[in-house]
Amino acid sequence: MKFIIPLLGVLVLAACSPPVPDSATGVGFDDYGSYQSRQATIARIEAEQTANARIEATVNASLAKAEVVPAAQPAVPPAAKPEVVDAPEPVAVVVAAPAPAASPLVPNNPGISDEQDFDAVAARESIQSDAERRIKQAEQYQVATVKAVPDRNNTLGPNIVEYALATSNPVGNNLYDRTRLFAINNNARNCAAYGSPDIAQEAFLAAGGPRKDRQNLDPDGDGYACGWDPEPFRAAVRQ
């Protein structure tokens, strides 16, 4: 009981006391919840502004560091002296002359005889004109006087044509004795002194050949000096 009486006294006092006004009432808020919501919105806006200010400061600092500095110009090397190069010698260019144009074909060219063309001859000739032409040709005809060939003067030297026709042995067929030493070796040098085998053969015959060979022009003893061949003269007679 002793506890109930004081409790009742407290309840009576509480009922008689006036109501405590809301701290948020009278400053634009209906209740404390609206006040807290407003305060949260203000805090969020302030936080965003602070963050934006920090971002702006960071960007400004980066821009200040990244000032445009003029790029260093590359060093230009001094101009090199031009190298003196010997100019190539001029080369002569040979231009072939154009081939001459072929002569055009000229029909009935007067420079070409048409005596083999029967129609052409018959058109301009007759029996009478042909007889007159034959008479003129007969008047111009001359008979040559045949003279005997003069005899060869023996003072002119040996006649290699007569010698070729008087012999019959082929080249290389040994008929005469040639026993001198080194005859073949000296033959080429001795034959070189003559301009042709015909001249060597004449000198060989004039010096006592074919039996004698004082100049060593016929080392094989066939009677023919320095490779001289009588066969062309013999063939000319046989034709």
Secondary structure, 3 states (H helix, E strand, C coil): CCCHHHHHHHHHHHHHCCCCCCCCCCCCCCCHHHHHHHHHHHHHHHHHHHHHHHHHHHHHHHHHHCCCCCCCCCCCCCCCCCCCCCCCCCCCCCCCCCCCCCCCCCCCCCCCCCCCCHHHHHHHCCHHHHHHHHHHHHHHCCCCCCCCCCCCCHHHCCCHHHHHHHCCCCCCCCCCCCCCCCHHHHHHHHHCCCCCHHHHHHHHHHCCCCCCCCCCCCCCCCCCHHHCCCHHHHHHHHC
